[in-house]
Amino acid sequence: MGYKEVYGRWQADPEAFWMEAAQAIDWDKAPTKALTERGAGLYEWFADGKVNTCWNAVDRHVENGRGDQVAIIYDSPITGRKAEITYAQLKERVSRFAGGLAARGIEKGDRVIIYMPMVPEALIAMLAVTRIGAIHSVVFGGFAAHELAVRIDDSRPKAILAASAGIEPGRVVPYKPLLDNAIAQAKTPPEFCVILQRDEKPADMIEGRDVDWADLEAAEPAACLPVEGNHPAYILYTSGTTGKPKGIVRDNGGHAVALRYSMEKIYGAKPGEVYWAASDVGWVVGHSYIVYAPLITGCTTILFEGKPVRTPDAGTFWRIIEEYKVSVFFTAPTAFRAIKKEDPRAEFLKKYDVSSLKALFLAGERLDPPTYHWLKDNLGKLPVIDHWWQTESGWPIVANPFGMELKEVRPGSATLPVPGYDVQILNARGEQQEANEEGSVVVKLPLPPGCLPTLWQDPDRFQGSYMRAFPGYYLSGDGGYKDQDGYVFIMGRIDDVINVAGHRLSTGEMEEIIGAHPAVAECSVFGIHDELRGQVPVGLVVLKDGVDTDNEIIEKELVEMVRNAIGAVAYFRRAAVVKRLPKTRSGKILRHILRKLADGTRYDLPSTIDDPNILQEIKDVMAEQQIGDAFQN
């Protein structure tokens, strides 16, 4: 059945559509209805069903006679380690680790933070937590202690599962000191921590609090605990405009149904095939398409510890595809921009046989046409598919539905709305835009299964962030347009959350950090275009009167402050000193004008600006310091 027919079936009877999709997973108690409306834009999926996500991802494949199939391939070029774990072996390790957690008092509804690098134990931890009905919150290992402390206080975990260190090209990153520092900062410390010791950097243990990972894996196995379909599976924090992260909640029932559906209908992946999402378990792509979707489907998933270019060369991606016969590959455009920069003629690609690959999917940021054409020129007939979704949605909103019908590719677009999503473009008055007119990208309620039902313990913020701007619609926060055939083009963020190599980061939080410097009077941080990462943050700072410190020294101090508070992932490298910032007469800094100024694009001068002359002054500073694409040459 083609895309048009499938989308029409969903539109005609959404309830029947999703009840049919729900049959693809195992239920301990089958739901009697798909959707429950709670009012005020709140919806729940399969609420009266009983299900266990770990059972669907692990045990059922063993029960169905596929225990000898490889579930996880671990490939770590930076450590030289490789491993394969079958479904039967995965069940044994997950059930025992879950038993170890249960023996230490972890129960249904308890929160468990996971602070891990890309190692098999990270997946084992996630699955073990869901096995016993607890709620995990994975925090990216590159985040600084302060960021981890904020998440500890918001989720109030009973336990934290961590590794002693992460390994990156050319360096070892000790996690344990960051963890200890975060717990010292937190107002609600965990009862205990479980530490995976890595040979490259073992950690000192705190007696009475820290437990060795091996001790928990030696426990008696725990069985899967069925939970309600609307019971949270995990919390994943994403940047917000206030500096405080938002805890995206994902339920068990709708999550499993949506991911299983997407693997077949969007990605065209089948049980037994090798699926690779080159991301990190700390991000939503890692949750959805390294861990849960491939395993629920019965695929083999690849866990890759390294970088696409530096471990060891620009051929690493192609080597893995050949070695493991990858069928479907999913990564961010940033990765291929890095490869293209290192290997512009794709010489490494010619060394490997990638004929096993059925499709290449890209997401996390806009796929720029030059990168798309470079891939097409070098991969020939292989479908190169851009698609768009968010941490909040958990699975694709707009995509080329490869598993249903491969549609025409139009570079720059994310293609067509996925069944379940009524994507519309609205202007500021809430009116639908005409074809090719930009506006806010929204989704008519209800959101489909798998999307966030709320924010963790913050329903008011959920309403304010997503529902109030356009009643009856979910506000994505992105701007874009539809063409005359319904293809959706996503143009970028409409708020101050920027996208750095697929990682959403708050410029507001960076401004708070910079503003704490004793020499800074005020500042503005905004994202500008970057060929490799999509966007990078830059700062303009106004110094307090009488400050005579060298500007270069201040810039180095500000860069260090952001790195210490957020981590290297922020990629904050430039902080230019200016005399003043452009503002409206009401005192609002014109960030969108600064972005356009830095990127060298045209802009309409707001009639409310307090002093037009200031823009030329800032432009001169940007040009002098080579900030933005317009001044790189």
ABEGO torsion letter per residue (X at the ends): XBAAAAAAAAAABAAAAAAAAAAABBBABBBABABBBAEGGBBBBGAABBBBAAAAAAAAAAAAGAAABBABBBBBAAAGBBBBBBAAAAAAAAAAAAAAAAAAGBBBGBBBBBBBBBBAAAAAAAAAAAAAGBBBBBBBAABBAAAAAAAAAAAGBABBBBBABBBBBGBBBBAAAAAAAAAAABABBBABBBBBBBAABBBBBBBGABBBAAAAAABBBBBBBBBBAABBABBBBBBBAAGBBBBBBBBAAAAAAAAAAAAAAAAGBBBGBBBBBBBBAABAAAAAAABAAAAAAGBBBBBBBEBAAAOABAAAAAAAAAAAGBABBBBBAAAAAAAAAABAAGAAAAABBAAABABBBBBGBBBBAAAAAAAAAAAEABBBBBBBBBAAAGBBABBBBAAABBBBBBBGBAEBBBBGBBBBBBBAAGBBBBBGBBBBBBBBOBBBBGBBABBBGBAAAAAAAAAAABBGBBBAGBBEBBBAAGBBBBAEBABABBBBGGBBBBAAAAAAAAAABAABABBBBBBBBBAAAGBBBBBBBBBBBGBABBAAAAAAAAAAAAAAAAEAAAGBABBBBBABBBBBAAGBBBAAAAAAAAAGBBBBBBAABABAAAAAAAAAAAAAAGBEAAAAX
